[in-house]
Amino acid sequence: MRCIVTLLVAAQLVLDLRHDRRREGGSVTIEHVIWAVAFIAIAGIVVVAIRTYVTTQAGNIQ
């Protein structure tokens, strides 16, 4: 869970820096939403992959 929060905070920092460089109103808000969804999806995929790997390895313990 900390990893997901760290990724989201880092993404927000990057987006804030980009926002300071250009002021385009609504398109920046839409971009923030898209980036946030992308980071959440990537974090979810990583969590599922790790959980699957650990479950598989736990099943192999004799």
C-alpha positions in Angstrom: 0.0 0.0 0.0 2.9 2.4 0.8 4.2 1.7 -2.7 1.0 2.8 -4.3 0.9 6.0 -2.2 4.5 6.8 -3.1 3.8 6.3 -6.8 0.7 8.6 -6.6 2.6 11.3 -4.7 5.5 11.1 -7.2 3.1 11.3 -10.1 1.4 14.3 -8.6 4.7 16.1 -8.1 5.6 15.5 -11.8 2.2 16.7 -12.9 2.5 19.8 -10.7 5.9 20.7 -12.3 4.4 20.3 -15.8 1.4 22.3 -14.8 3.6 25.2 -13.7 5.3 25.3 -17.1 2.1 25.6 -19.1 -1.3 26.9 -18.2 -3.9 25.3 -20.5 -6.9 25.2 -18.1 -9.2 22.1 -18.5 -6.8 20.0 -20.5 -4.4 19.9 -17.6 -7.2 18.6 -15.3 -8.0 15.9 -17.8 -4.4 15.0 -18.1 -4.1 14.7 -14.3 -7.1 12.3 -14.2 -5.6 10.2 -17.0 -2.2 10.0 -15.4 -3.7 9.2 -12.0 -5.8 6.3 -13.5 -2.7 5.1 -15.4 -0.6 5.0 -12.2 -3.4 3.3 -10.2 -3.7 0.7 -13.0 0.0 0.0 -13.1 0.2 -0.2 -9.3 -2.8 -2.7 -9.3 -1.1 -4.8 -12.0 2.1 -4.9 -9.9 0.2 -5.9 -6.8 -1.6 -8.7 -8.6 1.6 -10.0 -10.1 3.4 -10.0 -6.8 0.5 -11.6 -5.0 0.2 -14.3 -7.7 3.9 -15.0 -7.5 3.9 -15.3 -3.7 0.9 -17.5 -3.7 2.4 -19.8 -6.3 5.7 -20.0 -4.4 3.8 -20.7 -1.2 2.1 -23.6 -2.9 5.4 -25.1 -3.8 6.6 -25.3 -0.2 6.7 -28.9 1.0 
